Amino acid sequence: MPFMFFMVKFSYSLSHPRSVSVILLILLVLACARVRINLAPTPTPTLAPPPTASPTPLPTPLPTVTPFIVTQVRVTPELGCLAPDLAVGAHISANGSYTETQTMAAGAMVCRIERDSCAYQHLVGILDPTIVFKKEELSPFDTEDIVMHPAMLAPLSRLSRLVLAEWDDAFQLRVTDAYDSLLEHDLNQLDTGRKSSLHFEGRAIDLTTWPVDRSRYGRLCTLALCAGFDWVHNEETHCHAALSAESVCTRCEE
């Protein structure tokens, strides 16, 4: 019944022009509204920013390795005497130089210390029971093997301990010459090298192993450098070692 009433009413409305205008207007409004709804911009979804990647750290460069050069190597107790055994006739300084002379490494002789002089009183004796002293000279010169510059005591004692450790107590350190007042380093002899010697100041010493074994003198010289001597020389029959220290001659200068 309501449907029939609506259809009759609608048919009646179409028969009147004003009603048709109203209906068309309503339809036009509805159409515009629909278009406006469809044309509304679709909101753009907001994207989260991508996570910032942490920069990859650059690799730390490795330290440059310095190759071992046998012509320039520093020998110290901390390095465990890593220098090669000293060849017969070769010498080396504490700076690792195989060309540096004794004078360059340990200093020149300042004076020749004579027995019973003022400077002689500043020399000292060593009685280390682990060291063998040759004492081959005739009296009163036989005691000179135990007389030396005070600065020689520490490196000599260190060397004695190194020798015992190196060869498991099978060998001891032997001193064949230390301070020399006249005999082997005679000022009147023809050998000019012996006329100016650090033995005269007690700053040089001649060493061997005991029992004697010349095949070990190359290693003995390296141990001497490690113990603290400033210049060593493998003279085949013994190892000569010298020390850089203030000469006791200067303590008696007027």
C-alpha positions as CSV (number, residue, x, y, z in Angstrom):
1,M,0.0,0.0,0.0
2,P,2.7,2.6,0.9
3,F,4.5,1.7,-2.4
4,M,1.5,2.2,-4.5
5,F,0.9,5.5,-2.8
6,F,4.5,6.5,-3.5
7,M,4.2,5.6,-7.2
8,V,0.9,7.5,-7.6
9,K,2.5,10.5,-5.9
10,F,5.6,10.3,-8.0
11,S,3.5,10.0,-11.2
12,Y,1.5,13.0,-10.1
13,S,4.7,15.0,-9.5
14,L,5.9,14.3,-13.0
15,S,2.8,15.8,-14.4
16,H,3.7,19.2,-12.9
17,P,6.7,21.1,-14.3
18,R,7.7,22.7,-11.0
19,S,7.9,19.3,-9.4
20,V,10.1,18.1,-12.2
21,S,12.5,21.0,-11.7
22,V,12.7,20.2,-8.0
23,I,13.5,16.6,-8.7
24,L,16.2,17.4,-11.3
25,L,17.8,19.9,-8.9
26,I,17.9,17.2,-6.1
27,L,19.4,14.7,-8.5
28,L,22.0,17.3,-9.7
29,V,23.0,18.1,-6.0
30,L,23.4,14.4,-5.3
31,A,25.5,13.9,-8.4
32,C,27.9,16.8,-7.5
33,A,28.2,15.5,-4.0
34,R,29.2,12.1,-5.2
35,V,31.7,13.6,-7.6
36,R,33.2,15.7,-4.8
37,I,33.5,12.6,-2.6
38,N,35.2,10.7,-5.4
39,L,37.6,13.5,-6.2
40,A,38.8,13.9,-2.6
41,P,42.5,13.2,-2.6
42,T,43.6,10.0,-1.1
43,P,45.9,10.7,1.8
44,T,49.5,9.6,1.1
45,P,50.7,7.2,3.8
46,T,53.7,8.5,5.8
47,L,56.6,6.2,5.4
48,A,59.0,5.8,8.3
49,P,62.6,6.8,7.4
50,P,64.9,3.9,6.9
51,P,67.2,3.1,9.8
52,T,70.6,4.8,9.5
53,A,73.3,2.2,9.0
54,S,76.3,2.6,11.3
55,P,79.5,3.4,9.3
56,T,81.8,0.4,8.9
57,P,85.0,1.1,10.9
58,L,88.1,1.1,8.7
59,P,90.6,-1.7,9.6
60,T,93.5,-0.6,11.8
61,P,96.7,-0.7,9.8
62,L,99.3,-3.2,11.1
63,P,102.5,-1.8,12.4
64,T,105.4,-1.8,10.0
65,V,107.8,-4.6,10.8
66,T,111.4,-3.6,10.7
67,P,113.6,-6.3,9.3
68,F,116.5,-7.6,11.4
69,I,119.7,-6.0,10.1
70,V,122.9,-7.6,11.5
71,T,124.9,-4.5,10.8
72,Q,122.9,-2.4,13.3
73,V,121.3,-4.1,16.2
74,R,120.9,-2.9,19.8
75,V,121.7,-5.6,22.3
76,T,120.1,-5.2,25.7
77,P,119.2,-7.5,28.6
78,E,115.6,-7.0,27.8
79,L,116.1,-8.5,24.3
80,G,117.8,-11.5,25.8
81,C,121.1,-11.1,23.9
82,L,119.6,-11.7,20.5
83,A,122.5,-10.5,18.5
84,P,124.4,-13.2,16.6
85,D,127.7,-14.5,18.0
86,L,130.5,-12.2,17.2
87,A,132.9,-13.6,14.5
88,V,136.6,-13.8,15.1
89,G,138.2,-10.4,14.4
90,A,134.8,-8.6,14.5
91,H,133.8,-6.0,17.0
92,I,130.5,-4.4,17.9
93,S,129.4,-1.4,20.0
94,A,126.4,-1.0,22.2
95,N,124.7,1.0,19.4
96,G,124.8,-2.1,17.3
97,S,127.5,-0.8,15.0
98,Y,130.1,-3.2,13.6
99,T,132.2,-0.3,12.3
100,E,132.3,2.0,15.3
101,T,135.8,2.0,16.9
102,Q,136.5,1.5,20.6
103,T,137.4,5.2,20.9
104,M,134.1,6.2,19.4
105,A,132.1,3.8,21.6
106,A,134.0,3.9,24.9
107,G,136.0,7.1,24.6
108,A,139.7,7.8,24.3
109,M,142.3,7.1,27.0
110,V,142.7,10.1,29.2
111,C,145.8,9.2,31.1
112,R,148.0,6.2,31.9
113,I,147.4,5.4,35.5
114,E,150.6,4.5,37.3
115,R,150.7,2.3,40.4
116,D,150.4,4.1,43.7
117,S,149.3,7.3,42.0
118,C,146.4,9.4,43.0
119,A,144.2,8.0,40.2
120,Y,145.3,4.4,41.1
121,Q,143.6,4.9,44.5
122,H,140.3,5.4,42.8
123,L,140.4,2.0,41.1
124,V,138.7,-0.9,42.9
125,G,139.2,-4.7,43.3
126,I,136.6,-7.4,42.7
127,L,136.5,-10.7,44.5
128,D,133.4,-12.3,42.9
129,P,133.7,-16.0,43.7
130,T,131.9,-17.0,40.5
131,I,134.7,-15.4,38.4
132,V,138.1,-17.0,37.7
133,F,141.1,-14.6,37.7
134,K,144.2,-15.7,35.7
135,K,146.8,-13.6,37.7
136,E,149.6,-14.8,35.5
137,E,152.0,-11.8,36.1
138,L,154.8,-11.9,38.6
139,S,154.4,-10.1,41.9
140,P,153.4,-7.3,42.5
141,F,151.6,-7.2,39.1
142,D,149.7,-10.4,39.7
143,T,146.9,-8.6,41.5
144,E,146.2,-6.2,38.7
145,D,143.7,-8.7,37.1
146,I,141.3,-8.0,39.9
147,V,141.8,-4.2,39.7
148,M,139.5,-2.0,37.5
149,H,137.4,1.1,37.1
150,P,134.4,1.1,39.6
151,A,131.9,1.2,36.8
152,M,133.2,-2.2,35.6
153,L,131.9,-4.1,38.6
154,A,128.2,-4.2,37.7
155,P,128.5,-5.4,34.1
156,L,131.2,-7.9,35.0
157,S,129.1,-9.5,37.7
158,R,126.1,-9.5,35.3
159,L,128.3,-11.2,32.6
160,S,129.3,-13.9,35.1
161,R,125.7,-14.7,35.8
162,L,124.9,-14.8,32.1
163,V,127.8,-17.2,31.4
164,L,126.7,-19.6,34.1
165,A,123.1,-19.5,32.8
166,E,124.1,-19.9,29.2
167,W,126.1,-23.1,29.7
168,D,124.3,-24.5,32.8
169,D,127.3,-23.9,35.1
170,A,129.5,-26.0,32.9
171,F,131.7,-22.9,32.2
172,Q,132.7,-19.9,34.3
173,L,133.8,-16.5,33.3
174,R,137.6,-15.9,33.5
175,V,139.5,-12.6,33.6
176,T,142.9,-12.7,32.0
177,D,143.6,-8.9,32.0
178,A,142.0,-5.9,33.6
179,Y,144.0,-2.9,34.8
180,D,147.5,-3.0,33.4
181,S,150.2,-0.7,34.7
182,L,153.1,-1.8,32.4
183,L,153.5,-5.4,31.3
184,E,151.4,-6.4,28.3
185,H,150.6,-2.8,27.4
186,D,154.1,-1.4,27.6
187,L,154.5,2.2,26.4
188,N,158.0,1.4,25.1
189,Q,156.9,-1.4,22.8
190,L,156.6,-1.1,19.0
191,D,152.9,-1.9,18.9
192,T,151.4,1.6,18.9
193,G,148.0,0.2,19.5
194,R,149.1,-1.0,23.0
195,K,150.6,2.4,23.8
196,S,147.2,3.9,24.1
197,S,145.0,1.4,25.9
198,L,141.9,1.6,28.1
199,H,143.6,-1.1,30.2
200,F,145.8,1.7,31.6
201,E,142.6,3.2,33.1
202,G,141.0,0.0,34.1
203,R,138.2,0.6,31.6
204,A,139.1,-2.5,29.4
205,I,139.1,-6.1,30.3
206,D,140.1,-9.4,28.6
207,L,137.8,-12.4,29.1
208,T,137.7,-16.1,28.3
209,T,135.6,-19.1,29.4
210,W,136.9,-21.5,32.0
211,P,137.6,-24.2,31.0
212,V,139.1,-22.5,27.9
213,D,137.0,-23.1,24.8
214,R,137.7,-20.7,22.0
215,S,134.6,-21.8,20.0
216,R,132.5,-20.1,22.6
217,Y,134.2,-16.7,22.5
218,G,131.9,-15.3,19.8
219,R,128.9,-16.0,22.1
220,L,130.9,-14.7,25.1
221,C,131.4,-11.4,23.4
222,T,127.7,-11.1,22.7
223,L,126.9,-11.8,26.3
224,A,129.4,-9.1,27.4
225,L,127.6,-6.6,25.3
226,C,124.3,-7.7,26.7
227,A,125.7,-7.4,30.3
228,G,126.4,-3.7,29.7
229,F,129.8,-3.2,28.1
230,D,129.9,-0.5,25.4
231,W,132.3,-2.2,23.0
232,V,133.5,-5.8,22.5
233,H,136.0,-7.4,20.2
234,N,136.5,-11.1,19.5
235,E,140.3,-11.3,19.4
236,E,140.2,-15.1,18.9
237,T,142.3,-15.9,22.0
238,H,140.0,-13.9,24.2
239,C,137.1,-11.4,24.2
240,H,138.1,-7.8,24.8
241,A,135.5,-5.6,26.4
242,A,135.6,-1.8,27.1
243,L,133.3,0.5,29.0
244,S,132.4,4.2,28.5
245,A,132.8,5.9,31.9
246,E,134.3,9.0,33.3
247,S,138.0,8.4,33.7
248,V,139.3,8.4,37.3
249,C,142.2,10.4,36.0
250,T,140.0,13.5,36.1
251,R,139.6,13.1,39.9
252,C,143.2,13.9,40.4
253,E,143.7,16.8,38.1
254,E,145.0,20.0,39.7
